[in-house]
C-alpha cells in the first residue's frame, strides 16, 4: 500500500516540476511576443491583486504536493487564478499548461475549460503560428471579478490572503 502512495507522491512532484518548466518556457516566449507588440494590454489589472496571485498559486501547488491532488479540488478557481497571473505578466497560456495547472486529469480540466468558456469567463484563440495550439485567456469580466474578490478580501490589505 505504501508503494502505491509513494508513486502518487512522485507523480505529483514530477507534474509540479513540469509545470514550473512550462511556465519558464512560456515566460521566455512571451517576452519575445511582448517585444514584438503582439499582446493586447487593454484589460486594466490591479497591481495589488497581481502581486498576490503568484504566491497563492505557488502555495496551492505545494499544498497539492504535500496532501495529494484529490484532497483539494478547485480546478475552475486554479484556472482563473492562473489566467489572471498570465494576463498580469503579459504571458499567453496554452490549453495544455492550463490543464496541468488545474491539478486535475486532462479530461476533467478540458470539461472545466468548456464550462468556463460557455459562461464567458475565458476565451480560446488559435495560435496564428501553429494551428494545433490554442491560447486561453481570461475575459474582461474575469479580470474584473477577480479584482473584486481580492479587493474585498480583508486579508488583501493585511498581506495575508488565502483565497
DSSP file (Angstrom, degrees, kcal/mol; ACC not computed):
  #  RESIDUE AA STRUCTURE BP1 BP2  ACC     N-H-->O    O-->H-N    N-H-->O    O-->H-N    TCO  KAPPA ALPHA  PHI   PSI    X-CA   Y-CA   Z-CA
    1    1 A X     >        0   0    0      0, 0.0     4,-1.7     0, 0.0     3,-0.2   0.000 360.0 360.0 360.0 -41.4    0.0    0.0    0.0
    2    2 A X  H  >  +     0   0    0      1,-0.2     4,-2.4     2,-0.2     5,-0.2   0.869 360.0  58.8 -63.5 -36.0    2.8    2.4    0.9
    3    3 A X  H  > S+     0   0    0      1,-0.2     4,-1.8     2,-0.2    -1,-0.2   0.902 104.9  49.4 -60.0 -42.7    4.4    1.8   -2.5
    4    4 A X  H  > S+     0   0    0      2,-0.2     4,-1.9     1,-0.2    -1,-0.2   0.909 110.5  50.6 -63.8 -42.9    1.3    3.0   -4.4
    5    5 A X  H  X S+     0   0    0     -4,-1.7     4,-2.3     1,-0.2    -2,-0.2   0.906 108.9  51.4 -62.2 -42.3    1.1    6.1   -2.2
    6    6 A X  H  X S+     0   0    0     -4,-2.4     4,-2.4     1,-0.2    -1,-0.2   0.869 107.0  53.8 -63.7 -35.8    4.8    6.9   -2.9
    7    7 A X  H  X S+     0   0    0     -4,-1.8     4,-2.2     2,-0.2    -1,-0.2   0.898 108.9  49.1 -64.6 -39.2    4.1    6.5   -6.7
    8    8 A X  H  X S+     0   0    0     -4,-1.9     4,-2.2     2,-0.2    -2,-0.2   0.910 110.8  49.7 -65.1 -42.6    1.3    9.1   -6.4
    9    9 A X  H  X S+     0   0    0     -4,-2.3     4,-2.4     1,-0.2    -2,-0.2   0.901 110.9  50.0 -62.3 -41.3    3.6   11.5   -4.5
   10   10 A X  H  X S+     0   0    0     -4,-2.4     4,-2.7     1,-0.2    -1,-0.2   0.899 108.9  52.2 -64.7 -40.8    6.3   11.1   -7.1
   11   11 A X  H  X S+     0   0    0     -4,-2.2     4,-2.7     2,-0.2    -2,-0.2   0.912 110.1  48.3 -61.7 -43.2    3.7   11.8   -9.9
   12   12 A X  H  X S+     0   0    0     -4,-2.2     4,-2.4     2,-0.2    -2,-0.2   0.918 112.1  49.5 -63.0 -44.0    2.6   15.0   -8.1
   13   13 A X  H  X S+     0   0    0     -4,-2.4     4,-2.1     2,-0.2    -2,-0.2   0.920 112.8  46.6 -61.8 -44.6    6.2   16.1   -7.7
   14   14 A X  H  X S+     0   0    0     -4,-2.7     4,-2.7     2,-0.2    -2,-0.2   0.917 111.8  50.7 -65.1 -43.9    7.0   15.4  -11.3
   15   15 A X  H  X S+     0   0    0     -4,-2.7     4,-2.5     1,-0.2    -1,-0.2   0.897 110.2  50.4 -60.9 -40.2    3.9   17.2  -12.5
   16   16 A X  H  X S+     0   0    0     -4,-2.4     4,-2.1     2,-0.2    -1,-0.2   0.907 111.5  48.0 -64.3 -41.8    4.7   20.3  -10.4
   17   17 A X  H  X S+     0   0    0     -4,-2.1     4,-2.2     2,-0.2    -2,-0.2   0.905 111.0  50.9 -65.0 -41.5    8.3   20.3  -11.8
   18   18 A X  H  X S+     0   0    0     -4,-2.7     4,-2.8     1,-0.2    -2,-0.2   0.930 109.5  50.4 -61.0 -45.5    6.9   20.0  -15.4
   19   19 A X  H  X S+     0   0    0     -4,-2.5     4,-2.5     1,-0.2    -1,-0.2   0.901 109.1  51.8 -60.6 -41.5    4.5   22.9  -14.8
   20   20 A X  H  X S+     0   0    0     -4,-2.1     4,-2.0     2,-0.2    -1,-0.2   0.910 111.8  46.5 -61.3 -42.0    7.4   25.1  -13.4
   21   21 A X  H  X S+     0   0    0     -4,-2.2     4,-2.4     2,-0.2    -2,-0.2   0.903 110.8  52.1 -67.1 -41.0    9.4   24.3  -16.5
   22   22 A X  H  X S+     0   0    0     -4,-2.8     4,-2.7     1,-0.2    -2,-0.2   0.921 109.6  50.0 -60.5 -43.3    6.5   25.0  -18.8
   23   23 A X  H  X S+     0   0    0     -4,-2.5     4,-2.6     2,-0.2    -1,-0.2   0.903 109.2  51.5 -62.6 -41.1    6.0   28.4  -17.1
   24   24 A X  H  X S+     0   0    0     -4,-2.0     4,-1.8     2,-0.2    -1,-0.2   0.932 112.4  45.8 -61.3 -45.1    9.7   29.3  -17.5
   25   25 A X  H  X S+     0   0    0     -4,-2.4     4,-2.5     1,-0.2    -2,-0.2   0.909 112.1  51.3 -64.2 -41.8    9.5   28.5  -21.2
   26   26 A X  H  X S+     0   0    0     -4,-2.7     4,-3.1     1,-0.2    66,-0.3   0.902 106.8  54.2 -62.1 -40.4    6.2   30.4  -21.6
   27   27 A X  H  X S+     0   0    0     -4,-2.6     4,-1.7     2,-0.2    -1,-0.2   0.908 109.7  47.7 -60.0 -41.5    7.8   33.4  -19.9
   28   28 A X  H  X S+     0   0    0     -4,-1.8     4,-1.4     2,-0.2    -2,-0.2   0.934 114.3  45.3 -65.0 -46.3   10.7   33.4  -22.4
   29   29 A X  H  X S+     0   0    0     -4,-2.5     4,-2.3     1,-0.2     3,-0.2   0.914 111.9  52.8 -63.0 -42.4    8.3   33.1  -25.4
   30   30 A X  H  X S+     0   0    0     -4,-3.1     4,-3.0     1,-0.2    -1,-0.2   0.814 101.7  59.0 -67.2 -30.1    6.1   35.8  -24.0
   31   31 A X  H  X S+     0   0    0     -4,-1.7     4,-2.1    -5,-0.2    -1,-0.2   0.906 108.9  45.9 -61.6 -39.7    9.0   38.2  -23.6
   32   32 A X  H  X S+     0   0    0     -4,-1.4     4,-1.3    -3,-0.2    -2,-0.2   0.918 112.6  49.9 -67.0 -43.9    9.5   37.8  -27.4
   33   33 A X  H  <>S+     0   0    0     -4,-2.3     5,-2.1     1,-0.2     4,-0.3   0.913 111.8  48.5 -61.9 -43.8    5.8   38.2  -28.1
   34   34 A X  H ><5S+     0   0    0     -4,-3.0     3,-1.6     1,-0.2    -1,-0.2   0.912 108.7  52.9 -63.1 -42.3    5.7   41.4  -25.9
   35   35 A X  H 3<5S+     0   0    0     -4,-2.1    -1,-0.2     1,-0.3    -2,-0.2   0.782 107.7  52.3 -66.5 -23.9    8.7   42.8  -27.6
   36   36 A X  T 3<5S-     0   0    0     -4,-1.3    -1,-0.3    -3,-0.2    -2,-0.2   0.493 114.9-119.8 -86.7  -3.7    7.0   42.3  -31.0
   37   37 A X  T < 5S+     0   0    0     -3,-1.6    -3,-0.2    -4,-0.3    -2,-0.1   0.809  73.2 130.1  73.7  30.9    4.0   44.1  -29.7
   38   38 A X      < +     0   0    0     -5,-2.1     2,-0.5     2,-0.1    -4,-0.2   0.383  40.8  95.8 -98.6   3.6    1.6   41.2  -30.1
   39   39 A X  S    S-     0   0    0     -6,-0.3     2,-0.6    -5,-0.2    52,-0.0  -0.825  70.1-133.2-102.1 132.1    0.0   41.3  -26.7
   40   40 A X        +     0   0    0     -2,-0.5     3,-0.2     1,-0.1    50,-0.1  -0.704  24.8 177.5 -79.5 120.6   -3.4   43.0  -26.0
   41   41 A X        +     0   0    0     -2,-0.6    -1,-0.1     1,-0.1    -2,-0.0  -0.078  43.1 113.4-116.0  34.0   -3.0   45.1  -22.9
   42   42 A X        +     0   0    0      2,-0.1     2,-0.4     0, 0.0    -1,-0.1   0.668  51.9  93.6 -80.8 -16.0   -6.4   46.8  -22.8
   43   43 A X  S    S-     0   0    0     -3,-0.2     2,-0.7     1,-0.1    97,-0.0  -0.635  77.9-129.8 -80.5 130.1   -7.5   45.0  -19.6
   44   44 A X        -     0   0    0     -2,-0.4     2,-0.3    96,-0.0    -2,-0.1  -0.704  26.6-162.7 -83.0 118.1   -6.9   47.0  -16.5
   45   45 A X        -     0   0    0     -2,-0.7     2,-0.7    42,-0.1     3,-0.1  -0.766  19.4-125.3-101.0 144.7   -5.1   44.9  -14.0
   46   46 A X     >  -     0   0    0     -2,-0.3     4,-3.0     1,-0.2     5,-0.2  -0.809  14.0-156.6 -86.3 117.7   -4.8   45.6  -10.3
   47   47 A X  H  > S+     0   0    0     -2,-0.7     4,-2.1     1,-0.2    -1,-0.2   0.857  94.2  55.6 -65.0 -32.8   -1.1   45.6   -9.4
   48   48 A X  H  > S+     0   0    0      2,-0.2     4,-0.6     1,-0.2    -1,-0.2   0.917 112.4  41.8 -63.6 -43.2   -2.0   44.9   -5.8
   49   49 A X  H >> S+     0   0    0      1,-0.2     3,-1.4     2,-0.2     4,-1.3   0.939 112.3  53.9 -68.3 -46.8   -4.0   41.8   -6.8
   50   50 A X  H 3X S+     0   0    0     -4,-3.0     4,-0.9     1,-0.3     3,-0.3   0.860 103.3  57.5 -57.6 -37.0   -1.4   40.7   -9.4
   51   51 A X  H 3< S+     0   0    0     -4,-2.1     4,-0.4     1,-0.2    -1,-0.3   0.754 109.9  45.2 -65.6 -23.5    1.3   40.8   -6.7
   52   52 A X  H <X S+     0   0    0     -3,-1.4     4,-1.4    -4,-0.6    -1,-0.2   0.677  97.7  72.2 -93.1 -19.7   -0.7   38.3   -4.6
   53   53 A X  H  X S+     0   0    0     -4,-1.3     4,-2.6    -3,-0.3     5,-0.2   0.946  92.7  51.3 -66.0 -51.2   -1.7   35.8   -7.3
   54   54 A X  H  X S+     0   0    0     -4,-0.9     4,-2.5     1,-0.2     5,-0.2   0.918 110.5  48.1 -57.8 -48.4    1.7   34.1   -7.9
   55   55 A X  H  > S+     0   0    0     -4,-0.4     4,-2.5     1,-0.2    -1,-0.2   0.879 111.8  51.4 -61.0 -34.1    2.4   33.3   -4.2
   56   56 A X  H  X S+     0   0    0     -4,-1.4     4,-2.6     2,-0.2    -2,-0.2   0.928 110.3  48.1 -66.5 -43.9   -1.1   31.9   -3.9
   57   57 A X  H  X S+     0   0    0     -4,-2.6     4,-2.1     2,-0.2    -2,-0.2   0.904 112.8  48.6 -62.7 -40.6   -0.6   29.7   -6.9
   58   58 A X  H  X S+     0   0    0     -4,-2.5     4,-2.3    -5,-0.2    -2,-0.2   0.910 111.7  49.4 -65.7 -41.5    2.8   28.5   -5.6
   59   59 A X  H  X S+     0   0    0     -4,-2.5     4,-2.4    -5,-0.2    -2,-0.2   0.917 111.1  49.3 -62.6 -43.5    1.2   27.8   -2.1
   60   60 A X  H  X S+     0   0    0     -4,-2.6     4,-2.2     2,-0.2    -1,-0.2   0.866 109.8  51.7 -66.0 -36.1   -1.6   25.9   -3.7
   61   61 A X  H  X S+     0   0    0     -4,-2.1     4,-2.1     2,-0.2    -1,-0.2   0.910 111.4  47.1 -66.0 -41.9    0.8   23.8   -5.8
   62   62 A X  H  X S+     0   0    0     -4,-2.3     4,-2.3     2,-0.2    -2,-0.2   0.882 109.2  55.0 -65.5 -37.2    2.9   23.0   -2.7
   63   63 A X  H  X S+     0   0    0     -4,-2.4     4,-2.8     2,-0.2     5,-0.3   0.926 109.5  46.5 -61.0 -44.8   -0.4   22.1   -0.9
   64   64 A X  H  X S+     0   0    0     -4,-2.2     4,-2.1     1,-0.2    -1,-0.2   0.887 111.3  53.0 -63.3 -38.1   -1.2   19.6   -3.7
   65   65 A X  H  < S+     0   0    0     -4,-2.1    -2,-0.2     1,-0.2    -1,-0.2   0.889 116.5  38.0 -65.1 -39.0    2.3   18.2   -3.5
   66   66 A X  H  < S+     0   0    0     -4,-2.3    -2,-0.2     1,-0.1    -1,-0.2   0.868 130.3  27.0 -80.3 -38.9    2.1   17.6    0.3
   67   67 A X  H  < S-     0   0    0     -4,-2.8    -3,-0.2     1,-0.2    -2,-0.2   0.560 111.3-108.8-103.7 -10.8   -1.6   16.5    0.5
   68   68 A X     X  -     0   0    0     -4,-2.1     4,-0.5    -5,-0.3     3,-0.4  -0.125  29.5 -86.4  95.7 161.1   -2.2   15.0   -2.9
   69   69 A X  T  4 S+     0   0    0      1,-0.2     3,-0.1     2,-0.1    -1,-0.1   0.749 117.3  58.6 -78.1 -24.5   -4.3   16.2   -5.8
   70   70 A X  T  4 S+     0   0    0      1,-0.2    -1,-0.2    -3,-0.1     3,-0.1   0.668  91.3  67.7 -85.1 -14.6   -7.6   14.7   -4.7
   71   71 A X  T  4 S+     0   0    0     -3,-0.4     2,-0.5     1,-0.2    -1,-0.2   0.907 105.0  37.3 -73.3 -41.3   -7.9   16.3   -1.3
   72   72 A X  S  < S-     0   0    0     -4,-0.5     2,-0.5    -3,-0.1    -1,-0.2  -0.951  71.0-177.2-114.6 120.1   -8.5   19.9   -2.5
   73   73 A X        +     0   0    0     -2,-0.5     3,-0.1    -3,-0.1    30,-0.1  -0.823  30.7 127.5-126.6  96.5  -10.5   20.3   -5.7
   74   74 A X     >  +     0   0    0     -2,-0.5     4,-2.6    28,-0.3     5,-0.2  -0.403  16.7 156.1-136.2  58.8  -11.0   23.7   -7.2
   75   75 A X  H  > S+     0   0    0      1,-0.2     4,-2.3     2,-0.2     5,-0.2   0.857  74.0  52.9 -60.2 -36.4   -9.9   23.4  -10.8
   76   76 A X  H  > S+     0   0    0      2,-0.2     4,-2.5     1,-0.2    -1,-0.2   0.932 112.0  44.9 -64.3 -44.4  -12.0   26.3  -12.0
   77   77 A X  H  > S+     0   0    0      2,-0.2     4,-2.7     1,-0.2     5,-0.3   0.908 111.6  53.2 -66.4 -41.7  -10.5   28.7   -9.4
   78   78 A X  H  X S+     0   0    0     -4,-2.6     4,-2.4     1,-0.2    -1,-0.2   0.924 111.4  47.1 -56.6 -44.8   -7.0   27.4  -10.1
   79   79 A X  H  X S+     0   0    0     -4,-2.3     4,-2.7    -5,-0.2    -2,-0.2   0.921 111.5  49.3 -64.7 -45.0   -7.5   28.1  -13.8
   80   80 A X  H  X S+     0   0    0     -4,-2.5     4,-2.2     1,-0.2    -1,-0.2   0.904 113.0  47.2 -64.4 -40.4   -8.9   31.6  -13.3
   81   81 A X  H  X S+     0   0    0     -4,-2.7     4,-2.6     2,-0.2    -1,-0.2   0.914 112.4  50.3 -64.2 -42.1   -6.0   32.5  -11.0
   82   82 A X  H  X S+     0   0    0     -4,-2.4     4,-2.5    -5,-0.3    -2,-0.2   0.909 111.8  47.5 -62.5 -42.5   -3.6   31.1  -13.5
   83   83 A X  H  X S+     0   0    0     -4,-2.7     4,-2.4     2,-0.2    55,-0.3   0.873 111.1  51.0 -68.3 -37.1   -5.1   33.1  -16.3
   84   84 A X  H  X S+     0   0    0     -4,-2.2     4,-2.8    -5,-0.2    -2,-0.2   0.942 111.9  47.6 -62.7 -47.0   -5.2   36.3  -14.2
   85   85 A X  H  X S+     0   0    0     -4,-2.6     4,-1.9     1,-0.2    -2,-0.2   0.909 111.2  50.8 -61.0 -43.0   -1.5   35.8  -13.4
   86   86 A X  H  <>S+     0   0    0     -4,-2.5     5,-3.4     1,-0.2     4,-0.5   0.928 112.1  47.0 -60.8 -44.8   -0.7   35.1  -17.1
   87   87 A X  H ><5S+     0   0    0     -4,-2.4     3,-1.1     1,-0.2    -2,-0.2   0.917 110.9  51.9 -63.1 -43.9   -2.5   38.3  -18.1
   88   88 A X  H 3<5S+     0   0    0     -4,-2.8    -1,-0.2     1,-0.3    -2,-0.2   0.833 114.0  43.7 -62.8 -32.7   -0.8   40.3  -15.4
   89   89 A X  T 3<5S-     0   0    0     -4,-1.9    -1,-0.3    -5,-0.2    -2,-0.2   0.420 114.1-115.6 -92.7   0.3    2.6   39.1  -16.6
   90   90 A X  T < 5 +     0   0    0     -3,-1.1     2,-0.3    -4,-0.5    -3,-0.2   0.807  68.8 143.0  70.3  28.8    1.8   39.6  -20.2
   91   91 A X      < -     0   0    0     -5,-3.4     2,-0.4    -6,-0.2    -1,-0.3  -0.788  48.8-132.1-105.2 144.4    2.1   35.8  -20.8
   92   92 A X        -     0   0    0     -2,-0.3     2,-0.4   -66,-0.3   -62,-0.1  -0.791  20.4-145.9 -93.5 138.2    0.0   33.7  -23.1
   93   93 A X  E     -A  136   0A   0     43,-0.8    43,-3.1    -2,-0.4     2,-0.2  -0.874   6.7-147.2-107.5 135.4   -1.4   30.5  -21.6
   94   94 A X  E  >  -A  135   0A   0     -2,-0.4     4,-2.2    41,-0.2    41,-0.2  -0.664  24.3-116.9 -97.0 155.5   -1.9   27.3  -23.6
   95   95 A X  H  > S+     0   0    0     39,-1.8     4,-2.3    -2,-0.2     5,-0.2   0.924 114.3  53.3 -54.7 -46.8   -4.7   24.8  -23.1
   96   96 A X  H  > S+     0   0    0      1,-0.2     4,-1.8     2,-0.2    -1,-0.2   0.904 110.7  44.5 -60.9 -43.5   -2.1   22.1  -22.2
   97   97 A X  H  > S+     0   0    0      1,-0.2     4,-2.4     2,-0.2    -1,-0.2   0.847 111.6  53.6 -72.2 -31.6   -0.4   24.2  -19.5
   98   98 A X  H  X S+     0   0    0     -4,-2.2     4,-1.5     2,-0.2    -1,-0.2   0.879 106.6  53.1 -67.7 -36.2   -3.8   25.3  -18.1
   99   99 A X  H  X>S+     0   0    0     -4,-2.3     5,-0.7    -5,-0.2     4,-0.6   0.922 111.0  46.2 -61.8 -44.0   -4.8   21.6  -17.8
  100  100 A X  H ><5S+     0   0    0     -4,-1.8     3,-1.2     1,-0.2    -2,-0.2   0.922 110.8  52.8 -64.1 -44.1   -1.6   20.9  -15.8
  101  101 A X  H 3<5S+     0   0    0     -4,-2.4    -1,-0.2     1,-0.2    -2,-0.2   0.769  96.8  68.2 -64.0 -26.3   -2.1   24.0  -13.6
  102  102 A X  H 3<5S-     0   0    0     -4,-1.5   -28,-0.3    -3,-0.2    -1,-0.2   0.765  97.6-135.4 -67.7 -24.5   -5.7   22.9  -12.7
  103  103 A X  T <<5 +     0   0    0     -3,-1.2     2,-0.3    -4,-0.6    -3,-0.1   0.625  69.7  99.0  79.5  12.6   -4.4   19.9  -10.7
  104  104 A X  S   <S-     0   0    0     -5,-0.7    -1,-0.3     1,-0.1    -2,-0.1  -0.827  86.5 -73.8-124.9 165.8   -7.0   17.5  -12.2
  105  105 A X     >  -     0   0    0     -2,-0.3     4,-2.7     1,-0.1     3,-0.4  -0.218  49.1-110.8 -56.4 151.2   -6.8   15.0  -15.0
  106  106 A X  H  > S+     0   0    0      1,-0.2     4,-2.8     2,-0.2     5,-0.2   0.853 116.7  54.0 -55.4 -40.4   -6.7   16.5  -18.5
  107  107 A X  H  > S+     0   0    0      2,-0.2     4,-1.7     1,-0.2    -1,-0.2   0.903 111.4  45.4 -64.4 -39.1  -10.2   15.3  -19.4
  108  108 A X  H  > S+     0   0    0     -3,-0.4     4,-2.2     2,-0.2    -2,-0.2   0.922 112.8  50.8 -67.1 -44.1  -11.7   16.9  -16.3
  109  109 A X  H  X S+     0   0    0     -4,-2.7     4,-2.6     1,-0.2    -2,-0.2   0.900 108.2  52.4 -60.8 -41.3   -9.7   20.1  -17.0
  110  110 A X  H  X S+     0   0    0     -4,-2.8     4,-2.2     1,-0.2    -1,-0.2   0.878 108.0  51.3 -64.3 -36.8  -11.0   20.3  -20.6
  111  111 A X  H  X S+     0   0    0     -4,-1.7     4,-2.4     2,-0.2    -1,-0.2   0.909 110.8  48.7 -64.2 -40.9  -14.6   20.0  -19.3
  112  112 A X  H  X S+     0   0    0     -4,-2.2     4,-3.1     2,-0.2     5,-0.3   0.901 109.0  52.8 -65.4 -40.1  -13.9   22.8  -16.9
  113  113 A X  H  X S+     0   0    0     -4,-2.6     4,-2.5     2,-0.2    -2,-0.2   0.934 110.9  47.0 -59.9 -45.9  -12.4   24.9  -19.7
  114  114 A X  H  X S+     0   0    0     -4,-2.2     4,-2.5     2,-0.2    -2,-0.2   0.910 113.2  49.2 -61.7 -42.6  -15.5   24.3  -21.8
  115  115 A X  H  X S+     0   0    0     -4,-2.4     4,-1.2     2,-0.2    -2,-0.2   0.938 112.9  46.0 -62.9 -47.8  -17.8   25.2  -18.9
  116  116 A X  H  <>S+     0   0    0     -4,-3.1     5,-2.7     1,-0.2     6,-0.7   0.879 113.4  50.4 -63.7 -38.0  -15.9   28.4  -18.1
  117  117 A X  H ><5S+     0   0    0     -4,-2.5     3,-1.7    -5,-0.3    -1,-0.2   0.913 106.6  54.1 -66.2 -42.3  -15.8   29.4  -21.7
  118  118 A X  H 3<5S+     0   0    0     -4,-2.5    -1,-0.2     1,-0.3    -2,-0.2   0.751 109.8  48.9 -65.8 -22.4  -19.6   28.8  -22.1
  119  119 A X  T 3<5S-     0   0    0     -4,-1.2    -1,-0.3    -3,-0.2    -2,-0.2   0.324 119.2-110.5 -98.3   6.5  -20.2   31.2  -19.2
  120  120 A X  T < 5S+     0   0    0     -3,-1.7    22,-0.3     2,-0.2    21,-0.3   0.669  83.8 120.1  79.4  17.4  -17.9   33.9  -20.6
  121  121 A X  S   <S+     0   0    0     -5,-2.7    18,-1.6    -6,-0.2     2,-0.3   0.716  80.2  10.5 -87.6 -21.5  -15.0   33.6  -18.1
  122  122 A X  E     -B  138   0A   0     -6,-0.7     2,-0.3    16,-0.2    16,-0.2  -0.964  64.7-148.0-148.0 165.2  -12.4   32.7  -20.6
  123  123 A X  E     -B  137   0A   0     14,-2.4    14,-2.3    -2,-0.3     2,-0.4  -0.989  11.2-135.9-138.6 150.0  -11.9   32.5  -24.4
  124  124 A X  E     -B  136   0A   0     -2,-0.3     2,-0.4    12,-0.2    12,-0.2  -0.800  18.6-175.5-102.7 143.7   -9.9   30.4  -26.7
  125  125 A X  E     -B  135   0A   0     10,-2.4    10,-3.6    -2,-0.4     2,-0.1  -0.994  27.1-119.1-139.1 132.0   -7.8   31.7  -29.6
  126  126 A X  E     -B  134   0A   0     -2,-0.4     2,-0.5     8,-0.2     8,-0.2  -0.450  32.8-111.7 -68.2 140.1   -5.9   29.7  -32.1
  127  127 A X  E >   -B  130   0A   0      6,-2.4     3,-0.6     3,-0.5     6,-0.2  -0.631  22.8-147.5 -70.2 118.9   -2.2   30.3  -32.2
  128  128 A X  T 3  S+     0   0    0     -2,-0.5     3,-0.2     1,-0.2    -1,-0.2   0.730  96.3  47.4 -65.2 -19.9   -1.6   32.0  -35.6
  129  129 A X  T 3  S+     0   0    0      1,-0.3     2,-0.3     4,-0.0    -1,-0.2   0.694 125.9  23.6 -92.5 -21.0    1.8   30.4  -35.9
  130  130 A X  E X   - B   0 127A   0     -3,-0.6     3,-2.2     3,-0.2    -3,-0.5  -0.786  63.8-164.2-148.9  98.2    0.7   26.8  -35.0
  131  131 A X  E 3  S+     0   0A   0      1,-0.3    -3,-0.1    -2,-0.3    -1,-0.1   0.593  86.6  69.1 -64.0 -11.1   -2.9   26.0  -35.6
  132  132 A X  E 3  S+     0   0A   0     -6,-0.1     2,-0.3    -5,-0.0    -1,-0.3   0.719  91.9  71.9 -77.6 -20.3   -2.5   22.9  -33.4
  133  133 A X  E <   -     0   0A   0     -3,-2.2    -6,-2.4    -6,-0.2     2,-0.4  -0.736  66.9-157.9-101.1 146.2   -2.1   25.0  -30.3
  134  134 A X  E     - B   0 126A   0     -2,-0.3   -39,-1.8    -8,-0.2     2,-0.3  -0.981   7.6-144.7-124.2 129.3   -4.8   27.0  -28.6
  135  135 A X  E     -AB  94 125A   0    -10,-3.6   -10,-2.4    -2,-0.4     2,-0.4  -0.665  12.0-157.9 -85.4 147.8   -4.3   30.0  -26.4
  136  136 A X  E     +AB  93 124A   0    -43,-3.1   -43,-0.8    -2,-0.3     2,-0.3  -0.989  15.5 175.0-123.3 135.9   -6.6   30.5  -23.4
  137  137 A X  E     - B   0 123A   0    -14,-2.3   -14,-2.4    -2,-0.4     2,-0.2  -0.992  33.2-106.7-141.8 153.4   -7.1   33.9  -21.8
  138  138 A X  E     - B   0 122A   0     -2,-0.3   -16,-0.2   -55,-0.3     2,-0.1  -0.478  37.8-126.7 -71.6 143.2   -9.3   35.5  -19.1
  139  139 A X     >  -     0   0    0    -18,-1.6     4,-2.2    -2,-0.2     5,-0.2  -0.356  27.6-100.9 -82.3 170.0  -12.1   37.7  -20.4
  140  140 A X  H  > S+     0   0    0      1,-0.2     4,-2.5     2,-0.2     5,-0.2   0.901 124.8  55.1 -56.1 -43.0  -12.6   41.3  -19.2
  141  141 A X  H  > S+     0   0    0    -21,-0.3     4,-2.4     1,-0.2    -1,-0.2   0.880 107.2  49.8 -59.6 -39.2  -15.4   40.0  -16.9
  142  142 A X  H  > S+     0   0    0    -22,-0.3     4,-2.9     2,-0.2     5,-0.3   0.939 110.2  49.1 -65.6 -47.3  -13.0   37.5  -15.3
  143  143 A X  H  X S+     0   0    0     -4,-2.2     4,-2.4     1,-0.2    -2,-0.2   0.931 113.9  46.5 -58.4 -46.5  -10.3   40.1  -14.6
  144  144 A X  H  X S+     0   0    0     -4,-2.5     4,-2.2     2,-0.2    -1,-0.2   0.899 113.3  49.0 -63.6 -41.0  -12.9   42.5  -13.1
  145  145 A X  H  X S+     0   0    0     -4,-2.4     4,-2.5     2,-0.2    -2,-0.2   0.918 111.4  48.1 -67.1 -43.6  -14.4   39.7  -10.9
  146  146 A X  H  X S+     0   0    0     -4,-2.9     4,-2.3     2,-0.2     5,-0.3   0.913 110.1  53.4 -63.7 -41.2  -11.0   38.5   -9.7
  147  147 A X  H  X S+     0   0    0     -4,-2.4     4,-2.8    -5,-0.3     5,-0.2   0.934 110.6  47.4 -55.4 -46.1  -10.1   42.1   -8.9
  148  148 A X  H  X S+     0   0    0     -4,-2.2     4,-1.9     2,-0.2    -2,-0.2   0.905 109.3  53.3 -64.1 -41.9  -13.3   42.4   -6.8
  149  149 A X  H  < S+     0   0    0     -4,-2.5     4,-0.4     1,-0.2    -1,-0.2   0.943 117.2  37.0 -58.2 -48.8  -12.7   39.2   -5.0
  150  150 A X  H >< S+     0   0    0     -4,-2.3     3,-0.6     1,-0.2     6,-0.3   0.873 114.7  53.3 -75.2 -37.1   -9.3   40.2   -3.9
  151  151 A X  H 3< S+     0   0    0     -4,-2.8    -1,-0.2    -5,-0.3    -2,-0.2   0.804 111.6  46.6 -69.6 -27.2  -10.1   43.9   -3.3
  152  152 A X  T 3< S+     0   0    0     -4,-1.9     2,-0.4    -5,-0.2    -1,-0.2   0.530  89.1 106.6 -88.8  -7.4  -13.0   43.0   -1.0
  153  153 A X    X>  -     0   0    0     -3,-0.6     3,-1.1    -4,-0.4     4,-0.7  -0.586  65.7-147.1 -75.7 127.4  -10.9   40.4    0.9
  154  154 A X  H 3> S+     0   0    0     -2,-0.4     4,-0.7     1,-0.3     3,-0.4   0.828  97.7  60.9 -61.4 -30.8  -10.0   41.6    4.3
  155  155 A X  H 3>>S+     0   0    0      1,-0.2     5,-2.1     2,-0.2     4,-1.0   0.727  88.4  71.9 -70.2 -21.8   -6.7   39.7    4.0
  156  156 A X  H X45S+     0   0    0     -3,-1.1     3,-0.7    -6,-0.3    -1,-0.2   0.931  98.4  45.7 -62.4 -45.4   -5.5   41.7    1.0
  157  157 A X  H 3<5S+     0   0    0     -4,-0.7    -1,-0.2    -3,-0.4    -2,-0.2   0.766 115.1  47.8 -71.2 -23.4   -4.8   44.9    2.9
  158  158 A X  H 3<5S-     0   0    0     -4,-0.7    -1,-0.2    -3,-0.2    -2,-0.2   0.531 112.9-117.2 -92.5  -6.4   -3.0   42.9    5.7
  159  159 A X  T <<5S+     0   0    0     -4,-1.0    -3,-0.2    -3,-0.7    -2,-0.1   0.646  87.3 102.9  83.5  14.6   -0.9   41.0    3.2
  160  160 A X      < +     0   0    0     -5,-2.1     2,-0.2    -6,-0.1    -4,-0.2  -0.347  40.7 156.6-126.9  54.0   -2.3   37.6    4.2
  161  161 A X        +     0   0    0     -6,-0.3   -11,-0.0    -5,-0.2    -8,-0.0  -0.527  13.8 175.3 -77.9 146.7   -4.9   36.5    1.5
  162  162 A X              0   0    0     -2,-0.2    -1,-0.1     1,-0.1    -2,-0.0  -0.397 360.0 360.0-144.7  65.2   -5.6   32.8    1.1
  163  163 A X              0   0    0    -10,-0.0    -1,-0.1   -13,-0.0    -2,-0.0   0.506 360.0 360.0 -75.0 360.0   -8.4   32.5   -1.5
